[in-house]
Amino acid sequence: MKYLLRITAFILVLVLTFSFSGSAETPKFKLGNEVLLEKYYHLLQGKRVGLITNQSGVDSKGRSLVDIFAEDKSINLVALYGPEHGIDGIAKAGEYVESYVHKKLGIPVYSLYGSTRMPTEAMLRNVDVLVFDMQDIGSRTYTYISTLNYSMVAAQKYGKSIIVLDRPNPVGGLIVEGPVLEDKFKSFVGIDNLPMAHGMTIGELAFYFNRQIGANLTVVAMEGYTRSMLFMDTGLQWVQTSPNIPDLASVFGYMATGLGEGTGIFQADQFKWIGGRGIDPSKFADLLNQAGLQGVTFIPEMRGEAGGVRLNIIDPYSFNPARSGIYALSYARILSDFKVPKSGQSIIMFDKIMGTDKIGQYLEEKLTPQQIEQKYEPQLAKFKEERKKYLIYDHIPRRGYALGEQIAVKVSGNPISFDSPPFIDGNNRLMVPLRAIAESMGAIVHYNPLTREILISGHGRTIQFTVNSPNAIVNGEVNTMDTIPVINHSRTLAPARYVGEYLGAKVHWSPELRSVLID
């Protein structure tokens, strides 16, 4: 795929393969930082490590990755980098954060929300690899993903590799909603062409960002994670990510209540209430409760002279926070006739948050929320299609595998190119796009999408593989493999050794040269 061609030098993606069947044990949930230390420790060994993190960078037992790295004598932790709110997460939103020297560790703690928001050459001079481990909340405007983007840009610029330790999207990976950011409105609260709710993990976002950056990127994925999981399904304890996000109720309310910058419509009680002056809370609640917004009810509530509603999230699995925010803002405009802020020579914060000035125009026209949805839907649909290229997880818990630096595959001396790269699976088998290999050997390939069976005919042999099954039928005889074919990036991949040998060829794999020869 195009985005993979833009990733330079070395990409190691640690994602997860399909489990064997319903009877197989479901992989236990593990964070990316736990998978790193259990399976891919070698990525850090012999390297000077810079860790980009804050108080949310903990393992499933609540242990800080800073402490884990510092206590491990084989990990050379040489620098720390903190985002907005600082590495301890206590600075207020927008507050300048200073760099300093860590009292206990004696290493620099560089602020990425002070004199610079991007690591400088000096900050990276003594670092070989950057490691990013922070909890995101699923919104385009949350600045930790901007820090990730800027760190990737700096890593590419100064020749450093970067490892992203994946974490769950707390509001899930299914809801993709809101206007898509336009280039003109890029800022630190909107770093890329994403909708308000992107439905991606921090690792998936890293892949998406890298389509334009080309960093030497590694994503260490979670185990046992699926797109439909919310944070509470992981068994993790929520760690306050910033002063106004102390709990999951604030996470889910963030996009539903925090969109009114400059309008007079504001959030309160840490994103659990929205309203403003001139609003009748009962009418506001009635409009929202009759709008068909799933998973939530709205309770009328005055706060001083401001009328508004309190969110009562009754089903977080069906609740759509970004959609609810658009509805709340639209109805607030209808009820209060607030003045819509407009960008002039400079872009105002309201438009930066929206990622466009069109929402302001629609509000000024007093369009209904349903009409606003229809306006941004075409661009949202395009994003949803583009987004598919960068997704790591699906709806089935997967086991770990490694997609490593480019692996060379030759058939009869001729190099084979792929649109889905080979990788080493959890059983230490080299997985290759099956059709490309078989057809390069002169065989004919047929795929049945209903049964997910692959039939290969050639060299006097008939071979049948089935996705997620270890059984391969060769000329009517059942052979059991020690791994399974899988689907990755819309391509079926199977173990190169079995494909080649079942077609009568010899397969030579050189792990040192990262190459496989099929003769």
N, C-alpha and C positions, 0 to 999 in steps of 0.2 A: 504494500500500500504506500501511497505517497508520503504519509507522515513518517513511515519507517525509513524511507530513503533520506530523510532530512536529519535523522539522528546520527551523529557522527561518531566514528571511532569505536565506541563500546556501549552497547545497551544490554543490560542484564535485567530482565523482568522476572520477578518471582511471583508468578500467579498460580492459579490452582486448577487442576484437572478434574474431570468428571469422576465421581465415585462409580464403583462397578455396578451396583444394582440396589434395589430397595432393601435387600438383606445385608448389604455391606454396612459397616460401622460409619456413622456420620462423622466427618472430621470435627474435632473439638475446635471451638473458636480460639484463635490466637491473633494477637496484634502483630503488625509488621515488625515491631521492634523485638518481639519474642521469636519470630521466625528467623530474623537476622542472626540472633545470638545462638539459636539452636542449630541452624543449617548452613548459614552463610557467613560465619565468623571470619572466614578468610578475606572477605572484602575489606576488613579494617586492619588486618595484621600487616605490620611493617609500614603503616602509613600514619601521617600526622593528620589527626581528625579534628575538624571544626564542627560543632554541634549547634544547629539552629533549633531552638526549642523555647519552651516556657514551662510554667507549672503544670500544664496539661500533658506534657511529654512523659507519661508514666506507663509502666507495664500493667498487666491485669491485676496485680497485687498492690498497685498504687505506689510502686517504687520509682523514683525519679531516674530517668535515663542518664541524667548528669551524674548522679551518684553511682549508678551501675557502671558507667564508663570510667569514672574516676577511680573506683575501687578495683577495677580490673587492670592489673599491672601490664597485661599484654596489649592494652589499647592505649595508644598515645594521644590522649585528649589535650589539644594545645590551645583551643579557643572556643568561646561560647558566643552565640549571637541571639539577641532578643528582639521580638517584634513590637508592635504597638502594645502598650500597657506594661512593657518590660518583661524581663525573663521570669519575674515572680508574679506578674499579672495584676499588680495593684495600682499602677498609674491610671489616671482617669482617661477617658476617650479623648484622643487628640493631644494629650499632654506630652511635652518634649521629654525624652528619656536620654539620660547621659550614659556614656560608656564608662567603664571602671574596671578595676582589677579584682577578681574574685578573692575574697579574704582567705578562704580555706584552701583553694586550689592554686592560687597565685598565677592564674592565667587570665588573659583579657576577656572581658564580657563586652562585646561590641554591641552598641545600640543600632538597630535598623529602624528606629523611629526617633532619630535625633537630628544630627547635622547631615545625615544621609539615610536614605531608605534602601539603598542598594549596597551590598558589600563592596568596598573599595579594593584597589590593588594592594594597598598596604594591609588591609584587614585579612587578605587571603595569602599574603606573601609566604607565611610559614605553614600553610595548610596544603595537604595533598588531596583530601576528599572532604566534601561537605556532607553532613547527614542532617536531614530535615525530619523532625518528629514533633508535630503539633496537632491538636484537635481542631478541626474546622466545624462549622455549624450548618453548612449546606447552602449558604447565600452568597451571591456574587459580591455583595457589598462588604462582607466580613474581610478585614484587611490581612488576615493570616495567609490567604491564598495569593494576595498581592506580594507579600514578602517571599512566598515560594517562587513566584514568577520572577521577581527581581533577583533572587538568589541564583536561579537557573541562568538568567542572562549574564550575571557576573561570573558564574562558573564557566560558561562558554567563552566569555571574553578573555578570561585570564588562565584558561587551560586547566581547569580543575574538574574533577568528576563530582557528581552529586548523587546521593542516595536518598530516596524518599521512603520513609517507613509508613506504610499505609495504615489508615484508621477508618472506622465506619463513618458514613454520612449519617448523622444522628436522626435526620428526618426521612431517611430512606433513599433508595436509588431509583424510585419509580416516578416520583413527581418532578416534572420538568415544566416550568411555568413562568409566565411573565414576558415583558418585552425583552428582546435581544439587544444587547448593547451595540451601538453604532460606533465606528472608529473615532468619530469626532468627539465622543464623550468619554473616551478612555481616561481613567484617573486612578488614584490609589484605592478608591472605593468601587472601581470597576475596571479591572486590569485587562480584560479580554472580552471577546464577543460571546458572552454568556447571557442566558436569561436570568431573571431574578433567582429562581430556584433551578440549579443546574442538575441535580440528581446524580452527582458523581462523587466518588471518594477523592481524597487529596492525591492519591496515586494516579487515578484516572485523569484528574485535572492536570497533573504533571505531564502526562502523555499529550493531552490536548494542547497545553502551552508549548510543548516542545515541537509542535508542527511548525512553529515560526522561529524557535530559538535554536534548535540543533545542539543542545547540551549533551555531554557525555552522561547520560541519565540511567539510573538504576531505580527500579521500584520494587520494594520488598512488600509483597502482598500479604493480606491476612489469610488465614486458613479458616474454613468453616463459615465463611461469610457469603450471604446472598443479597441480591438487589432488594428483596422485599423486607429485609431486616431493618428495624428501627433500633435506636441505641439500646433501649431496654431489653432487646432480644439477645444482646451480646453477653449479658451477665456482668458487664463492667459497671463500676461506680462512676457517676458523673463527677468530673473535676471542673470547678469553675474556670471557664476559659477567659473571662474578662469580668470586670466589676459588675456589669449589668447582665451577665449571663451566669447566674449562680446555680441554675437548675434546668431540668428539661422543659419545664413549663415556659421558661424564658426563651429557650432555644426554639420551641415550636411557635411562640408568639412573635419572634423577632421580625419576620417578613410580613406578618399580618398587621403589625401595629407601628412599624418604624419607618414608614415611607413618606411621611408628611413634612419633611424638612422645608422650612420657609413658608409653609402654608398656614400655620397657626393650628394645624391638626397635629397632635403630639401623642407620644406614648408615655405611659406611666407604670409604676410598680413593676419595673424591669420587664417591659414588653408584654404585660398581661392586661393592659387597658389602653384604649384609644379614644380620643375625643377632642373637643375644642369648644371655645366660646361660641354661643349662638346656636348650639345644637340641642335639640330636644332629645334627651336620652331614650325616652320611650319610642319616639318615632324612628330614631336611629336603630334601636334594637329590632323593631318590627320589620323595617326594610331588610336588615341583614338576616333575620330569622326566616323571612319568607323568600329568600333568594335562592334556596336550594343548595347552600353551602354545606357540604357533608362533614360529619365528625365534630361539629362545633355548634354551640348555641351562644347567644349574646345576651348579657344581662345588663339592663340599663343602670347607670351609676353616675352620679354627679361627683366631680372632684373640684371643690371650691366653686368657681363661677363657670367651669367648663362641664358641658354635658357629654357623656360618652357611654361606652359599653365595656364590660369586662368579658374577656374570652373565657368560655367554659368548654374546654376541649374534651369531648366525651368519647371520641374514637380517633386516636392519633394516626391510625392506619389509613383512614379515609380522608383525614383533614388535609387540606391544601393551603398552607400558610400564605404563599405568594398570591394565589388567586383571591384569598380572603382579604389580603391587604389592598388589592386593586378595588375590590367591591367596597370596602370600608371607606377608602378615599373618595371614590366616586359618589357614594351616598352622602358623605360628609359635605362634599361640594354642593350637592343638590339641596341639602338642608340648610347650610350656613352661608352659601355664596361667598366663600373665602376668596381672597385675591390670589390668583395663580402666579407664582414666581416665573420670570422669564429670563432666559440667557440673552446677553447682549454681546459686547466685545469679549467678555469673559463668560465661561460656563458656570452657571450657578450650581450649588450643591444639589438642589432638587433634581435637575436634569442629569447630573452625574449619577445620582442614585438610581434614577429611572433608566439611565443608559441611552436616553433619547429625549428630545424636546417634544415629541409627538404626544406623550401622555398628558403633558401640560396643556397642549392644544385641545385634546379631547375633553379634558376637564373643563376648560374654559367654554367649550361648546355645550357643556353639561350632557355629554353622552352618557348613556346608561353603562353600567359595568359590562353588561352583555355585549354592547356595541364596541366597547373598548377591547374586549377579548377578541372579537372578530377582526379588529384592526391589526392586532399584533400576531394573530395566529399564523399567517403565511410565513413570516420570518422564523417563528418558533418551530414550525414544521420542518423548515430547512435545517435548523440547528439540530433537531432531534435526529435527523438522518445523518448529519455530519458526526454527531456525538458517538454514533455506533462504532466508529473506527477505533475509539480510544477506551472502550469499556473493557474492564478486566473480568468482572463478575457477571454471572447470570443468576438463574433461580435455583440452581443446584449447588449444594456445598461442594467445594472442590479441595483436592489435595495439592501439595506444593509441587511446582516444577520450575525449572530455570530456563529462561530464554536468554541465551548468552550472546557474547560478541559474535559477529557474523561467522557462520559455519559454512565452509565451502563444500559443495556436493558435486561430484563429477560422475557421469555415467559414460563408460567406454572412453574416458579421457576428455569428454566434453562437459564444461561447467554448466550447471543448471541454475536458473534464476527463479525466485519464488516471489509471490505477492503476499505470502504469509510465512515468516521465517521459521526455520527449523529450531528446535529447542531440546534440551535434555529434560526428560520427565522425572518424576519421583522415583521411578524404578531404574534410573540411570540408563534409559534407552533414548537414542537419538530419534526424535519424531520429525517426520518430513511430510510435506504435502503429498498425499498419496497419488493423486492424478498426475502431477508433474513428473514424478519418478516413474510410474508405470508407463506413461505414454512415451517418455524418453527412451524406454527400453523396448518400444515397439508394440506394447500391449494396448488393448482397448478397454476403456473403463466406463462402466455404467453405474449410476448412483440412484437409489430409490429413496426419495426424501421421506416417504411415509414410514418405511420400515428401517430407514437409515442403514441399509445394506449397500455395500460396494462390491460389484462383481467385476473381476479382472480376467480377461482372456488373452493369452499370448504364450508363445513358446511351447505350444502343446499342452498348456495347463489352464485350468479354471480355478480361480481363487475367490473366496467370498469372505470379506471382512464385515463386521457390524460395529457401528459406533457404540462405545461403552462396553463391548464384550471382549473377553480375552480369547474367544474361540475363533479360529480361522479354518475354513473348510477348503482343503486343497485336493482337487480331483475327487471330491466326495468323502475324503478322510478328514476327520476333525482333529485339528492341532490346537493345543492350548499354549498361548503366549504368556509371558510374565508381565505384560502390560496391556493397555487397551487403546484402540484408535479413539481420537477425540476430535471435536470441532473447535477450531480456534480462528477468530477473525473470518468467520464464514467459510473456512476451508477445513476439509477432513484431513487430519494428520495421522500417520501410522508409523510404527517403528521401521526405520530404514532397513535394518538387518532382515527382518521377516519378509518385507516386501521383496527385497532383492533375492534372497535365498529361495523363497517360494516360486520365483520366476526363473530359477535355475542359475542365478549369478552368484559371484563371490563378493562379499562386502568387507571392506577394510576401513576401520574407523581409527583415526589417529587423534586422541584427545590433546596431545601436545600441539599439533598443527591445526586443531579444530577443523578437520577435514574428513570426508568420507569418500571412498572410491568404490564404485560398483562396476564390476567387469563381468 
